[in-house]
Amino acid sequence: MPLILLLIFMLSAPAKAQNPDWSAIEKRFENADKMKDVKALAYFINGNFDGDQQQAAALYWWLGKHIRYDVNSALRQRSISYKSQQQITNETFSSRKGVCEGYAGIMDSVFRLLHIPSYIISGYTRQGQTISAVPHAWIVAKINGQWRFFDPTWASGFLNGRRFEANFNQDFFSLSPDEMRKTHIPYDPIWQFSAEPISHQEFISNKVSTTKSSQNFTYADSIQAFLNLQPDQQLTAEYNRIMRNYYPHEALKSRLDFLSSNLKIARHNQQVNMLNMATMQYNEAVLAFNSYVKLQGESPASNRKAKETQLLKAANEVAKSQSLLKQIDDISAELKGMASQLQKSVRDLKKQLEKEGVLFE
């Protein structure tokens, strides 16, 4: 998700009550070898900085100083990216340049390696009086027990026309939810950390209602429930929350398109995994049945127990395979042929097992 940074925001960023000693952090990195990957960066920070706050500051400084905003990629990237977040993170680290997803991906990955809870937030930003039409990504992390916001992309500099100007910006380090939502608002309201989250319309119009809602939003419970979900379930939950409070805006539409596309990809991958597992179980059933047939040619008395064991194993694996196939609904055209062939093979084997006296429910 590219972000076009404007110089005006480097001048109107929220004031910070207290900032780390950035020069001291820079000094500690002076003799550090070039970091080869995210793990190496996390290892260095863990060994040279103590506590969540110091480690977060070191990471924020490193990103602001060592990752360059990729203007060409930002100008090209108008369609949905089908790269995984891990791929974007690795490419950004390796090339030392990227857009917001790369900055956020590195920060999130290092935080997790440091055992600091974090999450990549997607949303839109206010630039002057204008809401950017381009989606943006930043980070929320639990620092010393409190959720704080970081925008590592805006730490690195700004655009002057179409030219990136590197200029370390400390103003988007460890902001409170109230400070962050002056310029950034998540698509998903749970990440506002507010009992009365600002609506999309309020943020876009810059007119927040003074009328208090009669029902408070239990964001803490919503966040915990969200983090307990599987990745595809998280996409669905975010999509549903956005749609409940939908407001027409280009950036919000881009996010919904992204979620919808990734849900389709996640569903396809889930179907592939289920088909692979069903195939594996069918193959296990075939092996067991072949063993049973082989034992049939030997002495019945001495191999009775072994035959029963193989027959029962074949029946169990067939039942598992059939159960999985029944769970795959609305299958994609790409996988339909494979699924149909497997279903036929499973039915044929089941009939053979029934001839041998196996009873299926």
C-alpha angles and dihedrals in degrees: 000000000000123000126204104215119209126208090229089071093054086060100042102043118136116273118252121224094209132004131195121255096268094182091056090050091050091051092055090055094049097094097032117123117242107281111245098196145346092279092055091051092049091048092052094047092047091052097045107035130054127215134009096280096051093044092048090050092050091051094046091049093048093051093046091050104036108035116072121207109250104226096178092052091047092053092047099042103086098124129067114285116228094193116113119248089246091055092049091048094050094046092049093049093046096047094035089226135086148120129272096291090057095049091046092044093055093047093048093047094050093045090054092049087052089051092245110139110239142159136196111243122206121202147112131281138219115234109187104312093332129093109220113244088211119086117240137201131212139156139262116193136175105243115184090340097312129101110240132178129233132183106194092175092061088046092069103060141273144274121261101195102310095333121097115227114201109224121150109236118196096183098094096052118119100342124178119242091256092051094046098051091060087078106008130048125180120232088227109063094213090076093062087076090217134130086216107035120198112252122236089250093052093051094045094047091040088227112120115195116242091204110104120226118243090223123058119219110237095216095165092060091042092052093048091048090047094052090051092058127095115254095259090047089052090055091051093047092051092046092052094048092050092049092051088061100028120166123178110254132135095235093049091048089052090054092049090049089050092050093046093050093047091048088056090049092047091049091049091049091048091052091049091051092048092048091049091050092047089050092049091051091048090052090051089051091051092051091049092047091048089052089051092051090050091051090050089070092057131070107310095210098053095043101041095108093044091050092050090049093052093044092050091047091051091050093049093049092048090051091050092049092049092048092053092048090053090055093058104090131171090017119196120254089243092062100033096091093049092048093048092051092049092048090053092049092049092049091050093051091046090055090051091051091049089055087057090056101265114148118209124197 
